[in-house]
Amino acid sequence: QVQLVESGGGLVQSGGSLRLSCAASGSNFSISGMAWHRQAPGKQRELVAAIFRVDSTNYGDAVKGRFTISRDNAKNTVHLQMNSLKPDDTAVYYCAAVVTGTGVYWGQGTQVTVSS
């Protein structure tokens, strides 16, 4: 069993920045990839950014050039640096981890609110 705990959400003004973090814990696991998704009220959950073991990354079109995902493999931690935030970025942000041989685990989510 793997647990994911997100932190760093909050309220920020349009144009501001936030940094989200997600730490994975458990026993005897190996993570092949980690990602951030988000879900705004009335909308489907969407991919924000993903990063894989060889540090290849993938970003959703809406955040390219503004958000940066990074990971610390030794600490099983992933970060999301969010710059130039817009009101449309308001959502609950979820961390996900692909655990080798087991499947996908999700965090509880952290609220990000961007005021105009």
C-alpha positions as CSV (number, residue, x, y, z in Angstrom):
1,Q,0.0,0.0,0.0
2,V,1.3,3.5,-0.9
3,Q,0.0,6.7,0.6
4,L,0.3,10.1,-1.2
5,V,0.1,13.3,0.8
6,E,-0.2,16.7,-1.1
7,S,0.7,20.1,0.3
8,G,1.1,23.6,-0.8
9,G,-2.3,24.6,-2.1
10,G,-4.0,27.8,-1.2
11,L,-5.4,31.1,-2.3
12,V,-3.3,33.3,-4.7
13,Q,-4.0,36.3,-6.9
14,S,-4.0,36.1,-10.6
15,G,-0.4,36.3,-11.9
16,G,1.0,34.8,-8.7
17,S,2.8,31.5,-8.0
18,L,2.3,28.4,-5.9
19,R,4.4,25.3,-5.4
20,L,2.7,22.0,-4.7
21,S,4.4,19.0,-3.3
22,C,3.4,15.4,-3.0
23,A,5.2,12.8,-0.9
24,A,4.7,9.0,-1.3
25,S,5.2,6.6,1.6
26,G,4.8,2.9,2.2
27,S,7.0,-0.2,2.1
28,N,8.7,-2.1,-0.7
29,F,7.5,0.0,-3.6
30,S,9.0,1.5,-6.7
31,I,7.5,4.4,-8.5
32,S,7.8,4.6,-12.3
33,G,6.0,7.8,-12.8
34,M,4.2,10.6,-10.9
35,A,1.7,13.2,-12.1
36,W,-0.6,16.0,-11.2
37,H,-4.1,16.2,-12.3
38,R,-6.8,18.7,-11.5
39,Q,-10.5,18.9,-11.4
40,A,-12.5,22.1,-11.4
41,P,-16.2,22.2,-10.4
42,G,-18.4,20.8,-13.1
43,K,-15.5,19.7,-15.2
44,Q,-13.7,16.4,-15.8
45,R,-10.4,15.6,-14.2
46,E,-7.5,16.6,-16.5
47,L,-3.8,15.9,-16.7
48,V,-1.7,18.9,-15.6
49,A,1.8,17.4,-15.8
50,A,3.6,14.0,-15.5
51,I,7.2,13.0,-15.0
52,F,8.7,9.6,-15.4
53,R,11.8,7.8,-14.0
54,V,14.1,9.0,-16.7
55,D,12.8,12.5,-16.1
56,S,10.9,12.8,-19.3
57,T,7.9,15.2,-18.8
58,N,4.5,15.8,-20.3
59,Y,2.3,18.8,-19.8
60,G,-1.3,19.7,-20.5
61,D,-1.7,22.3,-23.1
62,A,-3.3,24.8,-20.7
63,V,-0.2,24.9,-18.5
64,K,2.7,24.6,-20.9
65,G,5.2,27.3,-20.3
66,R,3.8,28.2,-16.9
67,F,4.1,25.1,-14.8
68,T,7.1,22.9,-14.1
69,I,7.1,19.4,-12.7
70,S,10.1,17.9,-10.9
71,R,10.7,14.9,-8.7
72,D,13.2,13.7,-6.1
73,N,13.5,9.9,-6.7
74,A,15.3,9.3,-3.5
75,K,12.5,10.9,-1.4
76,N,9.6,9.7,-3.6
77,T,8.5,13.3,-3.9
78,V,7.1,15.3,-6.8
79,H,6.7,19.0,-7.0
80,L,4.7,21.3,-9.2
81,Q,5.9,24.9,-9.6
82,M,3.0,27.0,-10.9
83,N,3.7,30.4,-12.2
84,S,1.6,33.1,-13.9
85,L,-1.6,31.6,-12.3
86,K,-4.9,32.4,-13.8
87,P,-8.5,32.1,-12.4
88,D,-9.0,29.2,-14.8
89,D,-6.3,27.3,-12.9
90,T,-8.7,27.1,-9.9
91,A,-9.3,23.5,-9.1
92,V,-8.5,20.6,-6.7
93,Y,-5.1,19.3,-7.6
94,Y,-4.5,15.6,-7.2
95,C,-1.2,13.8,-7.1
96,A,-0.9,10.4,-8.7
97,A,1.8,7.7,-8.7
98,V,2.3,4.7,-10.9
99,V,3.7,2.0,-8.7
100,T,5.6,-0.8,-10.5
101,G,3.6,-4.0,-10.5
102,T,0.8,-2.6,-8.4
103,G,-1.1,0.2,-10.2
104,V,-2.0,3.9,-9.8
105,Y,-2.4,5.6,-6.4
106,W,-4.1,8.9,-5.8
107,G,-3.7,11.6,-3.1
108,Q,-6.7,13.3,-1.4
109,G,-6.2,16.5,-3.3
110,T,-5.3,20.0,-2.4
111,Q,-7.4,23.1,-3.3
112,V,-5.8,25.9,-5.4
113,T,-7.9,29.0,-5.8
114,V,-6.8,31.9,-8.0
115,S,-8.6,35.2,-7.6
116,S,-8.9,37.7,-10.4
